[in-house]
């Protein structure tokens, strides 16, 4: 088959898939999120009754709250939830359009620059599926990191306000006005959820769903326990803030101790590219076989695959979870 015809078929197939995604966005949507949103208003509000007086009932309510939060944390988030976690206002259709545009654009650029149809097709797949996912993951992780950095300050604000006699709702509103992003937007969502009649415990649980990190999960657990079983909220939040700060210090110590291993991993990862560049500058005819022959292309492809696997293994070895 002619190369130009093959490339045309590949690009046409990608265009057809993108058109179907745009015309029928509901084909890949997850109805569970919509059902959960509809069930918010009909969700029964559990009352304490005499649970605050009975230690066994209090322990049962706390256990049920922890199991409920753990079950929600184990569910895989949908695309809409991941976009919200990244702080993006895109819809599913916008994400699909951007993915299709990146795939078609990258494939066309590689093909016009003289790449083979196979390389152009692979570039189109990378642009359509790899680049948008990487961008979304990067923005989510960056937002989570910013939330971890400013969240202890928000807990301190709540602790000082509760000790001064302010209601919890007023403390949450103060954080929604004065805190740094993304803490401010998350607490603003809690205040807005309370404005439509959602209890503060459930609003905190939803923040833990939008921010699936241990810090937000701890906060949701503390608020849920306090709203159902009572207790000293200022002391609990003060202890939580101290624990989060200790975790941050421990992360800094681990980062300092693993810096040597990470530097070694960076040197090992860059060494093949540096050596290849030096050899090409000294002996261009020797290295040109990799770019001008089919065997060279296969060797470069295999080397890239093995290099990627090695980098992933090294990254896993030098990454530590606190």
C-alpha positions as CSV (number, residue, x, y, z in Angstrom):
1,X,0.0,0.0,0.0
2,X,1.2,3.5,-0.8
3,X,2.7,5.4,2.2
4,X,0.6,8.5,1.6
5,X,-2.6,6.4,1.3
6,X,-1.8,4.6,4.5
7,X,-1.2,7.9,6.3
8,X,-4.4,9.3,5.0
9,X,-6.3,6.3,6.2
10,X,-4.8,6.6,9.7
11,X,-5.5,10.3,10.0
12,X,-9.0,9.8,8.6
13,X,-9.7,7.1,11.3
14,X,-8.5,9.4,14.1
15,X,-10.7,12.2,12.7
16,X,-13.7,9.8,12.6
17,X,-13.2,8.8,16.2
18,X,-12.8,12.5,17.3
19,X,-16.1,13.3,15.4
20,X,-17.9,10.5,17.1
21,X,-16.7,11.6,20.5
22,X,-17.8,15.2,19.9
23,X,-21.2,14.3,18.4
24,X,-22.0,11.7,21.0
25,X,-20.3,12.7,24.3
26,X,-22.6,10.5,26.3
27,X,-21.2,7.3,24.9
28,X,-18.2,7.3,27.4
29,X,-19.8,9.1,30.3
30,X,-20.2,7.6,33.7
31,X,-23.8,7.9,34.9
32,X,-22.7,7.1,38.5
33,X,-21.6,10.6,39.1
34,X,-24.9,12.0,37.9
35,X,-26.8,9.6,40.0
36,X,-24.8,10.6,43.1
37,X,-25.5,14.3,42.4
38,X,-29.2,13.5,42.1
39,X,-29.2,11.6,45.3
40,X,-27.7,14.5,47.4
41,X,-31.1,16.0,48.0
42,X,-32.8,12.7,49.0
43,X,-30.0,11.5,51.2
44,X,-31.3,11.0,54.8
45,X,-29.7,13.0,57.5
46,X,-28.6,10.8,60.4
47,X,-29.4,12.1,63.9
48,X,-27.5,11.4,67.0
49,X,-30.4,10.9,69.4
50,X,-28.8,9.3,72.4
51,X,-25.6,8.2,70.6
52,X,-23.5,10.9,72.2
53,X,-24.4,9.4,75.6
54,X,-23.8,5.8,74.7
55,X,-20.0,5.0,74.2
56,X,-20.8,1.8,72.2
57,X,-23.1,3.8,69.8
58,X,-20.4,6.5,69.4
59,X,-17.8,3.9,68.5
60,X,-20.2,2.3,66.0
61,X,-20.9,5.7,64.4
62,X,-17.1,6.5,64.2
63,X,-16.4,3.0,62.7
64,X,-19.2,3.5,60.1
65,X,-17.8,6.9,59.1
66,X,-14.3,5.5,58.6
67,X,-15.6,2.6,56.5
68,X,-17.7,5.0,54.4
69,X,-14.8,7.3,53.7
70,X,-12.4,4.4,52.9
71,X,-15.0,2.9,50.5
72,X,-15.3,6.3,48.7
73,X,-11.6,6.8,48.5
74,X,-11.1,3.4,46.8
75,X,-13.4,4.2,43.9
76,X,-11.7,5.3,40.6
77,X,-12.5,8.9,39.8
78,X,-14.2,9.7,36.5
79,X,-12.8,12.1,33.9
80,X,-15.0,15.0,35.1
81,X,-13.8,14.5,38.7
82,X,-10.1,14.4,37.6
83,X,-10.6,17.6,35.7
84,X,-12.1,19.2,38.8
85,X,-9.2,17.9,40.9
86,X,-6.8,19.5,38.5
87,X,-8.6,22.9,38.9
88,X,-9.7,22.9,35.3
89,X,-13.1,24.1,34.0
90,X,-13.1,21.8,30.9
91,X,-15.9,19.5,30.1
92,X,-15.6,16.0,28.8
93,X,-16.2,17.3,25.2
94,X,-13.6,20.0,25.5
95,X,-11.0,17.4,26.7
96,X,-11.9,15.1,23.8
97,X,-11.6,18.0,21.3
98,X,-8.2,19.0,22.7
99,X,-7.0,15.4,22.6
100,X,-8.1,14.9,19.0
101,X,-6.6,18.2,18.0
102,X,-3.3,17.4,19.6
103,X,-3.2,14.0,18.0
104,X,-4.1,15.2,14.5
105,X,-1.7,18.2,14.7
106,X,1.3,16.2,16.0
107,X,0.7,13.4,13.4
108,X,0.4,15.9,10.6
109,X,3.6,17.8,11.7
110,X,5.6,14.6,11.9
111,X,4.3,13.4,8.5
112,X,5.0,16.7,6.8
113,X,8.5,16.9,8.2
114,X,9.4,13.6,6.4
115,X,8.5,11.0,9.0
116,X,7.2,7.6,7.8
117,X,3.5,6.9,8.1
118,X,4.1,4.5,11.0
119,X,6.0,7.1,13.0
120,X,3.4,9.7,12.2
121,X,0.6,7.4,13.3
122,X,2.5,6.7,16.6
123,X,3.0,10.4,17.1
124,X,-0.7,11.0,16.5
125,X,-1.6,8.4,19.2
126,X,0.9,9.9,21.6
127,X,-0.6,13.4,21.0
128,X,-4.2,12.2,21.4
129,X,-3.8,9.9,24.4
130,X,-0.4,10.6,26.1
131,X,0.0,14.4,26.2
132,X,-3.5,15.3,27.5
133,X,-3.3,12.6,30.2
134,X,0.2,13.7,31.2
135,X,-0.9,17.3,31.4
136,X,-4.0,16.4,33.5
137,X,-1.9,14.3,35.9
138,X,0.7,17.0,36.2
139,X,-1.8,19.7,37.1
140,X,-3.6,17.4,39.6
141,X,-0.3,16.6,41.4
142,X,0.7,20.2,41.4
143,X,-2.7,21.3,42.9
144,X,-2.5,18.5,45.5
145,X,1.0,19.7,46.5
146,X,-0.2,23.3,46.9
147,X,-3.1,22.1,49.0
148,X,-0.8,20.1,51.3
149,X,1.4,23.2,51.7
150,X,-1.4,25.6,52.8
151,X,-3.8,23.2,54.5
152,X,-2.2,23.3,58.0
153,X,-2.5,27.1,58.1
154,X,-6.3,26.7,57.4
155,X,-6.5,24.2,60.3
156,X,-4.8,26.6,62.6
157,X,-7.3,29.3,61.6
158,X,-10.2,27.0,62.5
159,X,-8.5,26.1,65.8
160,X,-8.0,29.7,66.8
161,X,-11.5,30.7,65.8
162,X,-13.1,27.8,67.7
163,X,-11.1,28.6,70.8
164,X,-12.1,32.2,70.5
165,X,-15.8,31.2,70.5
166,X,-16.6,31.5,66.8
167,X,-18.9,29.0,65.2
168,X,-17.3,26.5,62.8
169,X,-19.3,27.9,59.9
170,X,-17.8,31.4,60.4
171,X,-14.3,29.9,60.5
172,X,-14.9,28.1,57.2
173,X,-16.2,31.3,55.6
174,X,-13.1,33.1,56.8
175,X,-10.8,30.5,55.2
176,X,-12.9,30.7,52.0
177,X,-12.2,34.4,51.9
178,X,-8.6,34.7,53.1
179,X,-6.7,31.4,52.5
180,X,-4.4,30.7,49.6
181,X,-5.5,28.7,46.5
182,X,-6.4,25.9,46.2
183,X,-7.5,25.8,49.9
184,X,-9.7,28.8,49.4
185,X,-11.7,27.3,46.5
186,X,-12.1,24.0,48.3
187,X,-13.5,25.6,51.5
188,X,-15.6,27.9,49.4
189,X,-17.2,24.7,47.9
190,X,-17.8,23.5,51.5
191,X,-19.5,26.8,52.4
192,X,-21.6,26.7,49.2
193,X,-22.6,23.1,49.9
194,X,-23.8,24.2,53.4
195,X,-25.8,27.0,51.8
196,X,-27.9,24.5,49.9
197,X,-28.6,22.5,53.0
198,X,-25.8,19.9,53.1
199,X,-24.4,19.1,56.6
200,X,-20.8,20.2,57.2
201,X,-19.7,16.5,57.7
202,X,-20.9,15.5,54.2
203,X,-19.5,18.7,52.7
204,X,-16.1,17.8,54.2
205,X,-16.5,14.3,52.8
206,X,-17.0,15.7,49.3
207,X,-13.9,17.8,49.7
208,X,-12.0,14.6,50.5
209,X,-13.4,13.2,47.2
210,X,-12.2,16.2,45.2
211,X,-8.9,16.1,47.0
212,X,-8.0,12.4,47.4
213,X,-5.0,12.9,49.7
214,X,-4.5,11.8,53.3
215,X,-4.7,15.3,54.7
216,X,-8.1,16.0,53.3
217,X,-9.3,12.6,54.3
218,X,-8.1,13.1,57.9
219,X,-10.0,16.4,58.0
220,X,-13.2,14.8,56.7
221,X,-12.9,12.1,59.4
222,X,-12.4,14.6,62.2
223,X,-15.4,16.7,61.1
224,X,-17.6,13.6,60.6
225,X,-16.7,12.3,64.1
226,X,-17.3,15.7,65.7
227,X,-20.6,16.2,64.0
228,X,-21.9,12.8,64.9
229,X,-20.3,12.0,68.2
230,X,-19.3,15.4,69.5
231,X,-16.0,16.2,71.2
232,X,-13.4,19.0,71.4
233,X,-13.1,20.1,67.8
234,X,-10.3,22.6,68.5
235,X,-8.1,20.0,70.2
236,X,-8.7,17.5,67.4
237,X,-7.9,19.9,64.7
238,X,-4.8,21.1,66.6
239,X,-3.6,17.6,66.8
240,X,-4.3,17.1,63.1
241,X,-2.4,20.2,62.2
242,X,0.6,19.0,64.3
243,X,0.5,15.6,62.6
244,X,0.4,17.2,59.1
245,X,3.3,19.4,59.9
246,X,5.3,16.5,61.3
247,X,4.5,14.6,58.1
248,X,5.8,17.5,56.1
249,X,9.1,17.6,58.1
250,X,9.5,13.8,57.5
251,X,9.0,14.3,53.8
252,X,11.7,16.9,53.8
253,X,14.1,14.6,55.6
254,X,13.3,11.7,53.2
255,X,13.8,14.0,50.3
256,X,17.2,15.1,51.6
257,X,18.3,11.5,52.3
258,X,17.2,10.3,48.8
259,X,18.7,13.2,46.9
260,X,21.9,11.2,46.2
261,X,20.0,8.3,44.7
262,X,17.9,10.7,42.6
263,X,21.0,12.4,41.3
264,X,22.5,9.1,40.4
265,X,19.3,8.1,38.6
266,X,19.3,11.4,36.7
267,X,22.9,10.8,35.6
268,X,22.2,7.3,34.5
269,X,19.2,8.4,32.6
270,X,21.0,11.2,30.8
271,X,24.2,9.2,30.0
272,X,22.9,7.4,26.9
273,X,21.7,10.6,25.3
274,X,25.0,12.5,26.1
275,X,27.1,9.6,24.8
276,X,25.0,9.3,21.6
277,X,25.3,13.1,21.0
278,X,29.1,13.0,21.5
279,X,29.5,10.0,19.2
280,X,27.4,11.7,16.5
281,X,29.5,14.9,16.7
282,X,32.7,12.9,16.4
283,X,31.6,10.3,13.8
284,X,28.4,11.3,12.0
285,X,28.7,8.5,9.5
286,X,28.7,5.9,12.3
287,X,25.5,7.2,13.9
288,X,23.7,8.1,10.7
289,X,22.8,4.5,10.2
290,X,20.3,4.8,13.1
291,X,18.4,7.5,11.2
292,X,18.6,6.3,7.6
293,X,18.0,2.6,7.7
294,X,15.0,0.5,8.8
295,X,17.2,-1.6,11.1
296,X,18.4,1.6,12.8
297,X,14.8,2.7,13.3
298,X,14.0,-0.6,15.0
299,X,17.1,-0.4,17.2
300,X,16.1,3.2,18.3
301,X,12.6,2.1,19.0
302,X,13.7,-0.9,21.1
303,X,16.2,1.3,22.9
304,X,13.6,3.9,23.7
305,X,11.3,1.2,25.1
306,X,14.0,-0.3,27.3
307,X,15.2,3.1,28.3
308,X,11.7,4.1,29.4
309,X,11.2,0.9,31.4
310,X,14.6,1.5,33.1
311,X,13.7,5.1,34.0
312,X,10.3,3.9,35.4
313,X,12.0,1.3,37.6
314,X,14.6,3.8,38.8
315,X,11.9,6.3,39.6
316,X,10.0,3.7,41.6
317,X,13.1,2.8,43.5
318,X,13.9,6.4,44.6
319,X,10.3,7.4,45.3
320,X,9.0,7.1,48.9
321,X,5.5,7.6,50.3
322,X,5.1,9.1,53.8
